[in-house]
Structures are given as C-alpha cells and as structure tokens.
Amino acid sequence: MAVLLVGCGRMGSAMARGWHGGERVLVFDPMVERLPEGVERVEALGSVAGGEDLVVVLAVKPQAFG
C-alpha cells in the first residue's frame, strides 16, 4: 500500500515521518522545498501510477483548499 499526501506542511510532514518505513509515502505539494527523508515527491497528481492500493490524505488547511 502507498500513502499520497496532498500537502506537506507541519501536519503533513509529521504524518509522512510517522508512516515512512511502514508504507511507501508520496507527497504532492508545489509550495514545499524540502521533504522528510525517504518520502517521494510527486510533481503532478496525474502522474501517480495506478496498480497499487493508494490512500489519499488531504493535508491542507481548509482555507487553502481551493
């Protein structure tokens, strides 16, 4: 299984660090420059390949969820 985090601010990066090691962790966040160690950056949401179980977590503040 893989986890895709949409957003990697304070809460998103904390979740990524917690899940890393147990799951494959992907992150889509065009605003963040540095990701936690072992996390894979996704440049576009459409580039995430199918074929594996994927859990999508929206880790953005509600007011930024445009």
C-alpha positions as CSV (number, residue, x, y, z in Angstrom):
1,M,0.0,0.0,0.0
2,A,1.1,3.6,-0.6
3,V,0.0,6.8,1.0
4,L,-0.3,10.0,-1.1
5,L,-0.2,13.2,1.0
6,V,-1.6,16.3,-0.7
7,G,0.1,18.9,1.3
8,C,3.3,18.6,3.4
9,G,3.3,21.4,5.9
10,R,3.8,20.8,9.6
11,M,1.0,18.2,10.0
12,G,1.6,16.6,6.6
13,S,5.3,16.2,7.2
14,A,4.6,14.8,10.7
15,M,2.3,12.2,9.2
16,A,4.9,11.4,6.4
17,R,7.6,10.8,9.0
18,G,5.3,8.5,11.0
19,W,4.2,6.5,8.0
20,H,7.7,6.3,6.4
21,G,9.3,2.9,7.0
22,G,5.9,1.1,7.1
23,E,4.4,2.4,3.9
24,R,5.5,4.0,0.6
25,V,4.9,7.7,1.1
26,L,4.3,10.1,-1.8
27,V,3.8,13.8,-1.4
28,F,2.3,16.4,-3.7
29,D,3.0,20.0,-2.6
30,P,4.2,22.5,-5.1
31,M,5.0,25.0,-2.3
32,V,7.3,22.9,-0.2
33,E,11.0,22.8,-1.0
34,R,12.2,20.1,1.4
35,L,10.5,16.8,2.2
36,P,11.1,14.4,5.1
37,E,13.8,11.8,4.4
38,G,12.5,8.8,2.5
39,V,9.5,10.5,1.1
40,E,8.9,10.6,-2.7
41,R,7.9,13.9,-4.4
42,V,5.0,13.8,-6.9
43,E,5.3,16.6,-9.5
44,A,1.6,16.3,-10.7
45,L,-1.3,14.4,-9.2
46,G,-2.0,12.9,-12.7
47,S,1.5,11.3,-12.7
48,V,0.7,8.9,-9.8
49,A,0.6,5.5,-11.4
50,G,-2.2,3.1,-10.7
51,G,-1.8,-0.6,-10.0
52,E,-1.3,-0.5,-6.2
53,D,-3.5,0.3,-3.3
54,L,-3.3,4.0,-2.7
55,V,-4.7,6.0,0.2
56,V,-5.0,9.8,-0.4
57,V,-4.8,12.1,2.5
58,L,-5.7,15.8,2.2
59,A,-3.2,17.5,4.5
60,V,-4.0,21.2,3.7
61,K,-5.7,23.8,5.8
62,P,-9.4,24.2,4.9
63,Q,-8.9,27.9,3.9
64,A,-6.2,26.8,1.5
65,F,-8.2,24.0,-0.1
66,G,-9.1,25.9,-3.3
